[in-house]
Amino acid sequence: MWTIDDIEIREVELDFTSSAGGRPQTTALYADNTCLVNAIGFAELNSDPAQLIVCESCGHVHCEPGGWVHLRRIGEYVGFIPAFTEMLDGEFESTEYSPPKYIAARGAPTFDSNSYAALRSAVPAFPATEQIKLITASEAVRLLQWQATFRVLGRFPNNPILKTHAVLAVSDGQLDEQCNRLQEFIDQHIDSRVALSVCGHRKFSPVEFHLDGPGFPTWRPIAVSGNDVAFNFEHIGQLTLSQSAA
């Protein structure tokens, strides 16, 4: 994931002359010199999903495909994640609701409470934190797949299947046992719409999967506490089924 610390609001001029709309002035949202929202005055930032990159020739939502995200609470963070539910509806939807290109390049943008408060102060059109839905177990599975190193869970929208031949070792326990545990956890949650929240006072320890590839990277998709398994998202922490839904 991509942690956003600082944002920048830039004045922009759009060219609507091809649609007889003139050259309207608006603003754009940037982070680390990357445009997150290209036309704040035209994007419907309070919708779910929301198209953050709109057509620059007319400003209309849905004019051009792509640029869509769901705002989700992921633990104590707010994240811009791909609109997985919509993209899974069919071949047309997989293109129409595809995410901004920066998510593939840099990961899903995430904001801690202070950063998101600063974002809302600069762009009040974004929803208040309490209005944002918690990420579901199914969305978390798909987010793990989307961001997995070396696409070790396969390519979305295919069902996420662990490429066990690409896993060289694990940090704890037997390799086959941990690979089976991860796959069973994914299969258990792939269709679950139950919301996730931060694990309570119990300590979960991330499981490191050492992958066969350049630099032999370490991947930590899950954390365990005894026989219990939780989602593990780097810098955010461990998430499990919310107590209200358990």
N, C-alpha and C positions, 0 to 999 in steps of 0.2 A: 504494500500500500504506500501511498504518497502522503506524507504528513505536511499539511499546510500551516506555516507559521505566520507568514506575512502576505497580505493581499495588496493589490494596487487597482485603483479605478482610473481608467483612461478615457478621455473624450475621443469619440470616433464619429466619423461622417460616413453614412451609408449612401450608396448610389441606387436610387429607385427610379432613375430616369427611363429605364426600359419598360417600366410599368406605370409611367406617368406620375410617379410619386415624388419626384424631386430628389433632393439630397438632405434627408433628415439628420439631425444631430442626436446622438444618444451617448451612452457610456458602455464600456466593456470591463469585465472583471478579469484580472490577471493575477497569477501567482508564479514566482520563479520564471518570469518572462514568458509564461505560457498562458494563452487565452482560455479561461474556463467558461465564460459566458460572453458571447460576441456582441450582443445587443440587449442590454438590460431593459431598456424601455419597451422592447417588443416580446421578449421571452415571458412565458407564463410560469414564473418560478414557484408559485404556490400549488401547481398541479402535480399529480402523481400518476404516471411519470411526468417529468418535465423535460422539454427540449431546450437544452442550454445553448446549442449552436443552431440558430435559425437562418433562413434564407436571407442573404445579404442584398438580394435584388428586390425584395418586397417586404421582408420582415414578418411574413405570415408563418405561424406554427404549422407544421405538416407540409409546407410547400416543398421542402427538400427532405430526403431521407436522412436518418442518422442524427447523432447529437443528443440522444435521450439518456436520462438517468432516473433512478429512484433515489430520493433522499431517504436514508435510513439511519436510525440510531444503532450504532454498533458498540455495545458497552457504553462507555462514557463519551464516545465520539459521535460525530455526525459524518456520514460518508456519502459520496456520490458513487453509486454502484450501477452497473449495467441493468437495463430493464429486462431481466431474465424472463419473467413471466410472459411479457408481451412477445419477446423474441421467440419463445417456444411455441407460439400459436401457429406458426407456419413459415413457409419459405419467404413469402412477401414480408411478413412481420419481422423476420430475422434481419432483414435489411432496413426496413422502415424504422425500427426501434433500436437500431445499433447504437452503441455509445460513442461519445466523442473520441477522436483518435488519440487524445492524450492519455486515455485510460489504458490503452494497449501499450503506449510508449512508456508511461511513468507509473501506472498503477492507479487504483481508485483514490481520488483525493479524500482525505479525512481531516476533520477539524476537531480539536479538543474543545472543551466548554468555553475557554477564553477566546480562542480563535473564531469559534462560530458566533460568539457574541459580537466580536469585532466585525465579522462578515455581515451580520444583521444590522449593525449600526450603520455600515456603509451602504448596504442594499436591503432596506426594510421589506422588500417584496419576498424575500426568503421566509419560509414559515418559522414560527417559534419552535424551539426544541421540543416542547411538550406536544406539539401538533404532528411531529414526525413519527412515523411508525417504527417499531423495533424491527430489526432484521429477522427474518424467519429462518428456520433450520434449512429449508430447501434453498433459500437464497444464499445462505452461508456455504452450503455444499457447492453451489455453482460458482460462488466467488473464489473458493479454494481452487476449483478446477481452472477458472479463468486465469488465476495468478500463479498457478503451480509452475515451479521451475522445470524447464525442459518439457513442458506439457505432459508431465508424468501421469496426469489423470485423463489424458486424451483431450480432444478438441471439442469445445462447446459447438453445437447443441447435443453431441453424442452423450450417451450415458457415461458418467465418470467411472472409468475402470483403471485401477492402479496398474501401471506397467512394471510389474514386479522384477522384470529382467533389468530394469534401470536402477534398482535399489541395491547398493553394495553391502550396506550394513546399517544397523540401528544402534542407538545409544544405550538402549536398555532392553534386556530380554532377547529372545530368539528372533531372527530375521523373519522367518515364515509366520511366526505367531503375530508379530507386530503388523506385518503386511495384511494378514487376514483380519486383524482387529480393525485396521483402518478401513478396509473395504466393507466390512460388516457395518461399521459406523456410518459410512457414506450411504450404503444401501438402506439403512434404517431411516435416514433423514432426507433422502433425495426428494420425496414427495410431501414432506411435513411442512405444514403452514404454521406450526407452533412458533411463537416468538422466542427469541433468545435474550438472556440477560447475563450480566457478569456473575461468575461463580461466587458463591458466598465465602464463608471463612475457611472452607476446606482448601487445602493446598493441592493444586494440580501441577504436575511436572511435565513440561513439553517433551515429546518423543522426537528425537532427531533421526531423520532418514538421510543417509549419506548416498548421494546419487552419482551415477556413472556418467560423467561429462567433464568438460573443461573446468579445471579447478576443483573438481569433486565437491560441489556445493552441498551445504546442509539445508534440509527442508524440514520445517516443524509445523505440520498441519493440525496436529492434535496434541492434547495433554491428558495425562491419566492421573487418577487418584484411586488406588486399589483396582477394582473392576470397573470403575466409572470412567467414561471418556468425555472430553469436552473439546469444542473447537478452539484452536489456538491461532490468534492473529497477532503477528509481531507488532510490538509497541502498543497494542490495544489490550491484549491479555486473553484470558480464557472465557468462553461463553458456553452456557448450557441452557437447557429448556427453562423458561421463566417459571418461577414458583407458582404464579397465578394460573399457569397452564398445566403444571405438573399434576 
